[in-house]
């Protein structure tokens, strides 16, 4: 009886999950992925510029400017697109935001997207008038908004948001700082020692960021996916794909560290492994965007009903 009850419960949970064929799922996931990429470029670029200024050796050229304005505008466009998508299909938006965070029974997709759009717009303005500190604070507000909207917050209130903050912030810094370090390395490619020095600064910071991303990612996965459901649910499979690409990025980072012990020719630029690492992290961000609209196997004890979705929680057993 116990085994049958577990089987029935899993079937009902699976039926409540959003199908990969759901209209609007891929569009919403892509919008979230672009928003995260814009956040990484903007916030990571500001952090990368600040870190690069700590380089004490001979400089090959002037440091490139951070793409804070470009990244913030990309994030603004993606957030506005999310707002339009959610407003056009509120029932679908609610289904794609399951489990809903506390206080936001419909998932709050439109409201969170509106807040993020305002924050990105103000960050773009701050970057335009050369107030990088204010731009960074506003972009951190986007991270906070994503934590409120996140799946872990929907399963474990407060603690879930904290885990999301501690995972998302180092993740976007890792990707954005690498993008900036690569740009700085290309600008200084005629001075190999300076080029390697600037990338070595990034690599030291990235090692700590990677450790935090790894630890918080494992915690988040344990909160959202029982180990037995990793290969039996769409969410679990995408999570495994994300983990695989992160491992590829880590391997490329290790190859980049080996390159820093070599003596590259002037004008050669950073190693190919470092350039491929940027592409790998871009893929990670896009997969993360898809994960935000898939339904994780774990649910809160009490799941509020939302428009367009029936209550599929198992009822009491006869005689129970």
Helices and strands as residue ranges (DSSP letters): H 2-16, H 25-39, I 40-44, H 45-52, H 68-88, H 90-95, H 109-128, H 132-149, H 151-155, H 159-187, H 192-224, G 227-229, H 234-259, H 272-291
